[in-house]
Amino acid sequence: LASQMDWARDVLYQARARGEKVYVLHHHPQGSFDMLNGEFLDIMDQFSDVIINTFAGHAHTAFFNVHYDLKTKTKPVYTQLVPGSGTPDGYLNPTFRVYKYNTTTYELLDYTQYYLNLTQANQNFTKGEPIIWSSDAPATDIFGISDLSAKSFDALAKSWLRGPNATDDSPTWLAYAGQITRHCQDPSTRNRVQEACNALSYTAQMDPTCSSTGAWRAAQGNPPGATVFGVPAVVMSEVVRALATHVLHTHT
């Protein structure tokens, strides 16, 4: 595993020398392997000028985590995006995501989330009718953000903790909760404060709302006082790896 980190550094050094930008695709989310997580974050921080975003796999729900510079832990530098899963995982609706990006800078501009209502699909199949995929509106519309930058996602998550969007009936929160549950469960089953603290990654330790309510520790599953530089142990999607790889191969 240590040799993989050496390989990653070498590839990123080469990308920087060539003036290239990089998407980091990994099967497990950041924080899954505690013994290497610190080194991984060091690499991400060292090459934040090269890395645009990271995409995680391994799970069956959709969410995001904003990550920050290691020096101040306040500047958002990239976002880990998790889109859901194409498999139902027992009862959840299959889902996938299509990203829009700048073909020159590779900056992520927007995404659209698609999902298949399994109940309706089974009824249509029985009646010999076509199976139809549905979609949410583009992310920039349902979340009220201008782009998919870490700065935008940071502001979005913080808006669920304070301000006019810090209510359980906030349209932006309900849109996010719908994607988390893959449009298969009532959004009220999700805890807005906990999910917002989740999205703020390790800087949530310093957020008064997260620290005072214990939401950050609850999301991380760690005892009080524990320091974790990663994301919570929740289920994550593998579909994004194949989708992102396809996009990169198609547009290189």
Secondary structure, DSSP 4 states (H G I P E B T S, - for coil): -HHHHHHHHHHHHHHHHTT--EEEEESSPTTSSHHHHHHHHHHHHHTTTTEEEEEE-S-SSEEEEEEE-TTTS-SEEEEEEEE--SS-TTTSPPEEEEEEE-TTT--EEEEEEEE--HHHHHHHHHTTPPP--EEPPPHHHHHT-SSS-HHHHHHHHHHTTSSTT-STT-HHHHHHHHHHTTTSS-GGGS-HHHHHHHHTGGGGGG-HHHHHHTHHHHHHT--TT----S--S----SHHHHHHHHHHHHT-
